[in-house]
Amino acid sequence: MNIRAIKEWIPFFFLVSLTAGISTLCQIWSIHPSAPIIGINLLASLAVLSFANKKACVIIFLLQCILSIILTSASSALKEPLTLTAILNGMDYALDFGTSIYIYIQVYMALFFAICLILQLLLVYRINWNVKRTKVGVISLIALFSVFAISLTSLPLSAFWPNEKTQPGEIVNWNPPERRSLHKRGYLTTYLIELFTGYTLRVKHLQPIMDTPNGTEDIPALKATGKIIFIQVESLDYDLLNATVGDEYVMPFLHDLQKAAIVIPIDGAKKLGSANSDFEIFTGNIASSNYIHYTFTKTFPNSLLSEISKKISPSFAFHGMPYFYMNQGPAYTAQGVEHVLCLEEMQREGITPRHMWGDGVIADQDMFPLALSKIPQSGNFFQFIITMNMHTFENPRDVCPQMHFTAGDDHAFYSCSRSTDDAIRDYITQIPAGTLVAIWGDHRSYSRDGDGKIPFIAFIKGEEHPFDGSHLQGLTRSKMHFYLEKIIQPLL
């Protein structure tokens, strides 16, 4: 090969290396891949670019740039990579947020991938496309398929046909096959496996894994009465309980609750949607990150909502989103809740939604007074309330009565947090004494770089039972199901 021929190949191999490098960085920033994936990316880039023409390369590079931005941003927001199954099952819910979903894009990552795209396009027009690269492409394809075959020894395709049930001892170390495949094979290969094995359709029909109460034994058991309130707070980080701006607490009411309540940090992983958070609390099942369980689950044999609603009347559920959003309204009805008040029903009660996310959202300061008005003057009751304000920090002025914080990177989220704290305070201070209250975050927040924990707070109105559970390890929403079951069991 003469010097002229070598010079004609240099831009091509540089483009191959750049394309492989972009894929590798996308994976490092989102799935923390195993080392061999670098070689897989190089072989894949070499194979694709050896057979592609100039127009095909432009399309490939545009798709690579867009997907890299989406995958890294999603991983940053959710703290776990997107599988194809999650994309297919979560797309409808993501689209409901409209243009506000762009707030989750990581700007510095988007800028990096955009610069890489420009470099790729510049190189495309420096390459001599008349040079035959078929042999190089065939060799790289053979090598790529060989690497894939070797990967089947450590993670065979049979892993995508998991057993209907997982043994209790396997819960701690259980990791879905698609996530193990992402780590070993990367996005494209894993997505193809998910698609052609039918995994995306079958996985949602598998029996959820039931968690165990291990780790909750040392939590003091409160004495429940027939008055019970559960509040699931959107995006409530554990460290928000003590977060300050200057000498002022961001959420002073929740902060002060620590003096009289049981407060425990639990894992705050977001599992595709917030509906999976209360699914774990109410059923004790470990939710999948690939689909919304309420969409496919029709019966709830272990549901706390069912048990409570059978014994305590009236029972209410309040949620500021539409009734069929994530199928939460029908799921609460199926679990026996007598009165499910979502956005449509609250509109009929005279509340005007805040205009965002398609149909709108009911703000916390509007929903809690309505919930308070439904508490009977005497006798038992149960209420489950889901807050919304802390999910709307991209448009804080639409839900916040005032922007309490105006400076700093988190000022919008902090202002939304204060509005939720104020709404909870006004509600809790007016409920009857002796009411059992449990408050938890649905998942870690999107805007803060905390430790991934959310708080679980439990107390009896008018009593003091302080307990700092920060020393407890390995607690999750599904495990807290068993704690709530324990303290409510005497009523059932």
Secondary structure as GFF3:
##gff-version 3
##sequence-region A 1 492
A	DSSP	alpha_helix	3	28	.	.	.	ID=ss1
A	DSSP	alpha_helix	37	51	.	.	.	ID=ss2
A	DSSP	alpha_helix	54	78	.	.	.	ID=ss3
A	DSSP	alpha_helix	84	95	.	.	.	ID=ss4
A	DSSP	three_ten_helix	98	104	.	.	.	ID=ss5
A	DSSP	alpha_helix	107	124	.	.	.	ID=ss6
A	DSSP	alpha_helix	134	154	.	.	.	ID=ss7
A	DSSP	three_ten_helix	157	160	.	.	.	ID=ss8
A	DSSP	three_ten_helix	168	170	.	.	.	ID=ss9
A	DSSP	alpha_helix	177	185	.	.	.	ID=ss10
A	DSSP	alpha_helix	187	196	.	.	.	ID=ss11
A	DSSP	alpha_helix	199	202	.	.	.	ID=ss12
A	DSSP	three_ten_helix	203	205	.	.	.	ID=ss13
A	DSSP	beta_strand	209	210	.	.	.	ID=ss14
A	DSSP	beta_strand	227	233	.	.	.	ID=ss15
A	DSSP	three_ten_helix	238	241	.	.	.	ID=ss16
A	DSSP	beta_strand	244	245	.	.	.	ID=ss17
A	DSSP	beta_strand	248	249	.	.	.	ID=ss18
A	DSSP	alpha_helix	252	257	.	.	.	ID=ss19
A	DSSP	beta_strand	262	267	.	.	.	ID=ss20
A	DSSP	alpha_helix	275	283	.	.	.	ID=ss21
A	DSSP	beta_strand	285	286	.	.	.	ID=ss22
A	DSSP	alpha_helix	293	296	.	.	.	ID=ss23
A	DSSP	alpha_helix	304	311	.	.	.	ID=ss24
A	DSSP	beta_strand	315	319	.	.	.	ID=ss25
A	DSSP	three_ten_helix	325	327	.	.	.	ID=ss26
A	DSSP	alpha_helix	328	334	.	.	.	ID=ss27
A	DSSP	beta_strand	339	341	.	.	.	ID=ss28
A	DSSP	alpha_helix	343	348	.	.	.	ID=ss29
A	DSSP	alpha_helix	364	373	.	.	.	ID=ss30
A	DSSP	beta_strand	381	386	.	.	.	ID=ss31
A	DSSP	three_ten_helix	389	391	.	.	.	ID=ss32
A	DSSP	three_ten_helix	396	398	.	.	.	ID=ss33
A	DSSP	alpha_helix	411	428	.	.	.	ID=ss34
A	DSSP	beta_strand	436	441	.	.	.	ID=ss35
A	DSSP	beta_strand	453	460	.	.	.	ID=ss36
A	DSSP	beta_strand	467	468	.	.	.	ID=ss37
A	DSSP	alpha_helix	477	488	.	.	.	ID=ss38
A	DSSP	three_ten_helix	489	491	.	.	.	ID=ss39
###
